[in-house]
Amino acid sequence: VFMGEPLNGSGDLIPPEDMYEACRIAARHVKYLGDLRWDFSELHTVEIDPAFIRLIRSYLSSVITSDAAWRGWKIPETTLCYPWIVRLLPNIRYIHWRRDPRDCILGGHKTDNLADFAVPCPRSNDPIEQRVISWLYQDQIMRDTPEPARAIHVRFEDFVLEQQRTLERLSTFLGFELVTIPVKPEAVGRWKTHPDHREIAALQPALERLGYLETPISEKGGS
């Protein structure tokens, strides 16, 4: 799959500045309701800002102009403007890549401080709290967006521990065969031994909803 060019070491299409600015434009239509809840309804109904469309087209220019049989892109910030991406591109295939939030919040990321993307949100000087707020925001924006016609949900843990089964699901969804890649089983469940881990009450509903409080993933197999 041609993923645009150039790519960074994580496979993200760069430079990212046009995507970042597009996210800030979309955030103007988000309302913070308090208690770590947001209202995304405007993003589903208001006319998409022409500046947003221009920035996304600029960011994806190498993908759009490519004549490759299979094209796509990856960058985490896509989540921050996901409702408008789905409205602009309703017929592409979407892979929703999930991971245990207890592992997600152990490392820093550009989206930790949502204020950098003009998202209305509570402020915190605690890096873990910032990541929790960001994770909850991104989780809600995905859930509150009507699912596109072609979408699949994949757990990082299943890809690592049950890669062949997960690749079969993805190959069927995409319409072509995928090959295995090296993975690190120790990347699953790092929170169990990480010195920075602490229980976060706000994450408990999501952990239960996503199945992370059930039988250990290594015993369940693919989902």
The 8 nearest C-alpha neighbors of each residue, nearest first, counted from 0:
[[1, 69, 70, 2, 71, 67, 68, 72],
 [0, 2, 70, 3, 69, 71, 67, 62],
 [3, 1, 72, 71, 70, 0, 62, 4],
 [2, 4, 62, 61, 1, 12, 5, 72],
 [5, 3, 6, 12, 61, 2, 13, 62],
 [4, 6, 13, 12, 3, 7, 14, 11],
 [7, 5, 12, 10, 11, 4, 13, 8],
 [6, 8, 10, 9, 11, 13, 12, 5],
 [7, 9, 10, 6, 11, 12, 5, 13],
 [10, 8, 7, 11, 6, 74, 12, 73],
 [9, 11, 6, 7, 8, 12, 73, 2],
 [12, 10, 74, 73, 6, 7, 9, 13],
 [11, 13, 6, 3, 5, 4, 73, 74],
 [14, 12, 15, 6, 5, 11, 7, 4],
 [13, 15, 16, 12, 58, 5, 17, 6],
 [14, 16, 13, 18, 17, 19, 12, 58],
 [17, 15, 19, 18, 14, 20, 58, 13],
 [18, 16, 20, 54, 19, 58, 15, 21],
 [17, 19, 21, 15, 16, 20, 58, 55],
 [20, 18, 16, 22, 17, 21, 15, 23],
 [19, 21, 23, 17, 22, 18, 16, 24],
 [20, 22, 18, 51, 24, 23, 19, 54],
 [21, 23, 25, 19, 80, 20, 24, 79],
 [24, 22, 116, 20, 26, 117, 21, 25],
 [25, 23, 21, 22, 26, 27, 20, 51],
 [24, 26, 22, 27, 23, 28, 80, 21],
 [27, 25, 23, 29, 28, 118, 24, 117],
 [28, 26, 25, 24, 29, 23, 117, 118],
 [27, 29, 26, 41, 25, 42, 30, 39],
 [30, 28, 26, 39, 27, 38, 31, 37],
 [31, 29, 38, 37, 32, 119, 28, 39],
 [30, 32, 37, 119, 33, 120, 38, 36],
 [33, 31, 37, 36, 30, 38, 34, 35],
 [34, 32, 35, 36, 31, 37, 120, 121],
 [33, 35, 36, 32, 31, 37, 121, 201],
 [36, 34, 33, 37, 132, 135, 32, 136],
 [37, 35, 32, 34, 33, 31, 38, 136],
 [36, 38, 31, 32, 30, 39, 35, 29],
 [37, 39, 30, 40, 29, 31, 32, 36],
 [40, 38, 29, 42, 41, 37, 30, 140],
 [39, 41, 43, 42, 38, 44, 29, 28],
 [42, 40, 44, 43, 45, 39, 28, 29],
 [43, 41, 40, 39, 44, 45, 28, 82],
 [42, 44, 41, 40, 45, 82, 39, 83],
 [43, 45, 41, 42, 46, 40, 47, 39],
 [46, 44, 41, 42, 47, 43, 28, 48],
 [45, 47, 48, 44, 42, 49, 43, 41],
 [48, 46, 45, 49, 83, 51, 52, 42],
 [47, 49, 51, 50, 46, 52, 24, 25],
 [50, 48, 52, 51, 53, 47, 46, 54],
 [51, 49, 53, 48, 52, 54, 21, 24],
 [52, 50, 21, 54, 48, 49, 53, 55],
 [53, 51, 49, 55, 50, 54, 56, 48],
 [52, 54, 50, 56, 51, 55, 57, 49],
 [55, 53, 57, 51, 17, 56, 52, 21],
 [56, 54, 58, 52, 57, 53, 59, 18],
 [57, 55, 59, 53, 54, 58, 60, 52],
 [56, 58, 54, 60, 55, 59, 53, 17],
 [57, 59, 55, 56, 17, 60, 54, 18],
 [60, 58, 56, 62, 57, 61, 63, 55],
 [59, 61, 57, 63, 62, 58, 56, 64],
 [60, 62, 3, 64, 63, 59, 65, 4],
 [63, 61, 3, 59, 65, 60, 64, 70],
 [62, 64, 60, 61, 65, 59, 56, 70],
 [65, 63, 61, 62, 60, 66, 59, 67],
 [66, 64, 62, 67, 63, 61, 70, 1],
 [65, 67, 68, 64, 63, 70, 69, 62],
 [68, 66, 69, 65, 70, 1, 0, 62],
 [67, 69, 66, 70, 0, 1, 65, 71],
 [70, 68, 0, 67, 1, 71, 66, 2],
 [69, 71, 1, 0, 2, 67, 62, 68],
 [72, 70, 2, 1, 62, 0, 69, 73],
 [71, 73, 2, 3, 12, 74, 11, 70],
 [74, 72, 11, 12, 75, 10, 71, 2],
 [73, 75, 11, 76, 77, 12, 72, 10],
 [76, 74, 77, 78, 73, 11, 79, 110],
 [75, 77, 78, 79, 74, 19, 110, 18],
 [78, 76, 75, 79, 80, 81, 74, 18],
 [77, 79, 81, 76, 80, 75, 137, 141],
 [80, 78, 76, 77, 81, 22, 137, 140],
 [81, 79, 22, 78, 77, 82, 83, 25],
 [80, 82, 78, 84, 83, 79, 77, 85],
 [83, 81, 85, 84, 144, 80, 42, 86],
 [82, 84, 86, 85, 81, 80, 87, 42],
 [85, 83, 81, 87, 86, 82, 88, 80],
 [86, 84, 89, 88, 82, 83, 87, 81],
 [85, 87, 83, 84, 89, 88, 82, 43],
 [86, 88, 84, 85, 83, 89, 52, 47],
 [87, 89, 85, 86, 90, 84, 91, 83],
 [90, 88, 85, 86, 147, 91, 87, 148],
 [91, 89, 88, 148, 92, 149, 147, 85],
 [90, 92, 89, 88, 93, 149, 148, 147],
 [93, 91, 149, 150, 90, 94, 173, 151],
 [92, 94, 150, 95, 149, 151, 91, 147],
 [93, 95, 151, 150, 96, 152, 92, 153],
 [94, 96, 152, 151, 153, 93, 97, 150],
 [97, 95, 153, 154, 94, 152, 155, 98],
 [98, 96, 154, 155, 153, 95, 99, 152],
 [99, 97, 155, 154, 100, 103, 156, 96],
 [98, 100, 101, 102, 103, 211, 97, 206],
 [101, 99, 103, 102, 98, 104, 134, 202],
 [100, 102, 99, 103, 104, 190, 105, 196],
 [103, 101, 100, 190, 105, 99, 104, 189],
 [104, 102, 100, 101, 105, 99, 106, 98],
 [103, 105, 130, 106, 102, 101, 100, 127],
 [106, 104, 102, 103, 107, 195, 101, 196],
 [107, 105, 104, 103, 108, 102, 130, 127],
 [106, 108, 111, 105, 109, 104, 130, 126],
 [109, 107, 110, 111, 106, 130, 112, 104],
 [108, 110, 111, 107, 112, 76, 115, 113],
 [109, 111, 108, 112, 113, 133, 76, 115],
 [112, 110, 130, 108, 109, 129, 133, 113],
 [113, 111, 114, 110, 115, 129, 133, 109],
 [114, 112, 115, 116, 118, 110, 111, 133],
 [113, 115, 117, 116, 118, 112, 119, 120],
 [116, 114, 113, 117, 112, 118, 110, 23],
 [115, 117, 23, 114, 113, 118, 22, 19],
 [118, 116, 114, 23, 115, 26, 119, 113],
 [117, 119, 114, 26, 113, 116, 120, 29],
 [120, 118, 31, 117, 30, 114, 29, 121],
 [119, 121, 118, 31, 122, 114, 113, 35],
 [122, 120, 123, 119, 35, 132, 33, 31],
 [123, 121, 120, 124, 129, 114, 112, 132],
 [122, 124, 125, 129, 128, 121, 126, 112],
 [123, 125, 126, 122, 129, 128, 127, 112],
 [124, 126, 128, 123, 127, 129, 130, 122],
 [127, 125, 129, 128, 124, 130, 123, 111],
 [128, 126, 130, 129, 125, 131, 104, 105],
 [127, 129, 131, 125, 130, 126, 132, 123],
 [130, 128, 126, 132, 127, 131, 111, 123],
 [129, 131, 111, 133, 127, 128, 132, 104],
 [132, 130, 128, 134, 133, 129, 135, 127],
 [133, 131, 129, 135, 130, 134, 136, 128],
 [132, 134, 130, 136, 131, 135, 111, 137],
 [133, 135, 131, 137, 136, 132, 130, 138],
 [136, 134, 138, 132, 133, 137, 139, 131],
 [137, 135, 133, 139, 134, 138, 132, 140],
 [138, 136, 140, 134, 139, 135, 133, 141],
 [137, 139, 135, 141, 136, 140, 134, 142],
 [138, 140, 142, 136, 141, 137, 143, 135],
 [141, 139, 137, 143, 142, 138, 144, 136],
 [142, 140, 139, 138, 144, 143, 137, 81],
 [143, 141, 139, 144, 140, 138, 145, 146],
 [142, 144, 140, 141, 139, 145, 39, 40],
 [143, 145, 141, 142, 82, 146, 140, 43],
 [146, 144, 147, 143, 142, 82, 141, 85],
 [145, 147, 144, 148, 150, 149, 142, 85],
 [148, 146, 149, 89, 150, 145, 85, 90],
 [147, 149, 150, 90, 146, 89, 92, 91],
 [150, 148, 92, 147, 93, 91, 90, 151],
 [151, 149, 93, 92, 94, 147, 148, 152],
 [150, 152, 94, 95, 93, 153, 149, 172],
 [153, 151, 95, 94, 96, 154, 150, 97],
 [154, 152, 96, 95, 97, 155, 151, 94],
 [155, 153, 97, 156, 157, 98, 96, 158],
 [154, 156, 158, 98, 157, 97, 159, 153],
 [155, 157, 159, 154, 158, 187, 160, 98],
 [158, 156, 161, 221, 160, 154, 159, 155],
 [157, 159, 162, 155, 156, 161, 165, 160],
 [158, 160, 156, 157, 162, 182, 161, 184],
 [159, 161, 157, 158, 162, 156, 217, 184],
 [162, 160, 157, 158, 164, 221, 163, 159],
 [161, 163, 158, 165, 159, 164, 160, 166],
 [164, 162, 166, 165, 161, 167, 179, 158],
 [163, 165, 167, 166, 162, 161, 221, 168],
 [164, 166, 162, 168, 167, 163, 158, 161],
 [167, 165, 169, 163, 168, 164, 170, 162],
 [166, 168, 170, 164, 165, 169, 171, 163],
 [169, 167, 165, 171, 166, 170, 172, 164],
 [168, 170, 166, 172, 171, 167, 173, 165],
 [171, 169, 176, 167, 173, 175, 172, 168],
 [172, 170, 168, 174, 169, 173, 167, 175],
 [171, 173, 169, 170, 174, 168, 151, 175],
 [174, 172, 170, 171, 175, 169, 92, 176],
 [173, 175, 171, 170, 172, 176, 169, 177],
 [176, 174, 170, 173, 177, 171, 172, 169],
 [175, 177, 170, 178, 174, 171, 167, 166],
 [176, 178, 170, 166, 175, 179, 169, 167],
 [179, 177, 180, 176, 166, 163, 170, 167],
 [178, 180, 177, 181, 163, 162, 166, 182],
 [179, 181, 182, 178, 162, 177, 159, 158],
 [182, 180, 179, 183, 159, 162, 184, 178],
 [183, 181, 159, 180, 184, 186, 160, 158],
 [182, 184, 185, 186, 159, 181, 187, 160],
 [185, 183, 186, 187, 159, 182, 160, 156],
 [184, 186, 187, 183, 189, 188, 182, 159],
 [185, 187, 184, 183, 189, 188, 159, 156],
 [188, 186, 185, 189, 184, 156, 159, 102],
 [189, 187, 190, 191, 186, 102, 185, 99],
 [188, 190, 191, 187, 186, 193, 192, 102],
 [189, 191, 193, 188, 102, 192, 196, 101],
 [192, 190, 189, 188, 193, 196, 194, 101],
 [191, 193, 190, 189, 194, 196, 188, 195],
 [192, 194, 190, 195, 196, 191, 189, 105],
 [195, 193, 196, 192, 190, 197, 191, 105],
 [196, 194, 193, 197, 105, 190, 127, 192],
 [197, 195, 193, 194, 190, 198, 105, 191],
 [196, 198, 199, 195, 190, 194, 101, 127],
 [197, 199, 200, 196, 101, 202, 203, 201],
 [200, 198, 201, 202, 197, 203, 131, 101],
 [199, 201, 202, 203, 198, 204, 197, 205],
 [200, 202, 199, 203, 204, 131, 205, 135],
 [203, 201, 200, 205, 199, 204, 206, 100],
 [202, 204, 206, 200, 205, 201, 207, 199],
 [205, 203, 207, 206, 202, 208, 201, 200],
 [206, 204, 208, 207, 202, 203, 209, 201],
 [207, 205, 211, 203, 209, 204, 208, 212],
 [206, 208, 210, 204, 205, 212, 209, 211],
 [209, 207, 205, 210, 206, 204, 211, 203],
 [210, 208, 206, 207, 211, 205, 212, 99],
 [211, 209, 207, 212, 208, 213, 206, 214],
 [210, 212, 206, 213, 209, 207, 99, 215],
 [211, 213, 207, 210, 206, 214, 215, 209],
 [212, 214, 211, 210, 215, 207, 216, 219],
 [213, 215, 216, 219, 218, 212, 211, 210],
 [216, 214, 217, 218, 213, 219, 211, 212],
 [217, 215, 219, 218, 220, 214, 156, 157],
 [216, 218, 215, 219, 220, 160, 157, 161],
 [219, 217, 216, 215, 220, 214, 221, 160],
 [220, 218, 216, 217, 215, 214, 221, 222],
 [219, 221, 218, 217, 161, 216, 222, 157],
 [222, 220, 157, 161, 164, 165, 219, 158],
 [221, 220, 157, 154, 219, 153, 165, 164]]
